[in-house]
Amino acid sequence: MKKKETKVEKITSEELEKVKTQQNNIQKVLLDLGALEARKLDVFKAYEEFHTELESTKKELEGKYGQVNIDLKDGIYTPIEKAEPTK
């Protein structure tokens, strides 16, 4: 019995290079997205830490000066007036 020869067909070398380049570009973008996601988590953590510090400072200042509005330009503060309940 004779073996039937199978013809191997393939794309051109230019087409292969094009596909490889496109695949590499996708891999690079996915790697960048992963790095961005990790960076985003770091930024969120920093935000939470700064926010916690600010809230702590606000409590300290409130303990010292009472409930006040502080002008961040010059540090002048004014008491917060409590609205009286309407009857």
N, C-alpha and C positions, 0 to 999 in steps of 0.2 A: 504494500500500500504506500502510495505517495503522500507525503505531507504537503498540505496546501500552504503556500507562502502567504503570509499576511503582510500587506503593505502598511508601513507606519506612516501616518500622516501627522503633520505638525504645522503650527503657525510659523510665519516668517520671523526671522530674528528681530526685526524692527518691532513687530507686533508684540513679541515676547518681552522686549525691553520696555515697551510702553506699559504693558500690564505690570511688570515688576516695579517700575517707577511709581505707578499709581498706587500699588499695594504698599510700597515703602512710605509714600506720602500719608496714606491712611494710618499706618502704624505710628508715624511721627506725631500726627495730630492726636491720636489716642493717648500717646505718652504725655503730650502737652496738657491734655485735658485732665489726666490723672494728677499731674503736678499742680495745675490750677486748683483742683479740688482740695488737695492737701494744703495749699496756701490759703484757700478760703477758710478752711477749718482753723488755721493759725490766726487769721485776722478776726474771726468770730471770737476766739478765745481771748485775744487781746482786748477786743471791745468789751467783753464781759468783765474782764479784770479792771479796765478803766472805769466802767460804769459802777462797779462795786466800790472802788476807791472814791468816786464822786459822791455816791450815796452816803458813805461813811463820813466824808468831809461835811456834807450838808447837815448830818445829824450833830456833828461836833459844833458847827456854827449855830445851829438852831438851839442847842443847849446853852451857848454863850450869849446869843443875841435875841433869842425867841424866833418866832416865825417872821421872816423878813424877805423882801425882794432885794437882791444885790445887783447893782449896776456893774457889769463886768468891765466897763471902760475905766471907771475910777474907784470902784470899791464902795461907793456910797450906798447905804442901805436904807430902806423905808419899811416900816412895819406893815404887815399884811392886815388889812382891816377885815374883821369877820362880819359878814352880812347878818343882820338881825332877821330872825324869822318873821315872815309876814303873818298877820292875823286874819 
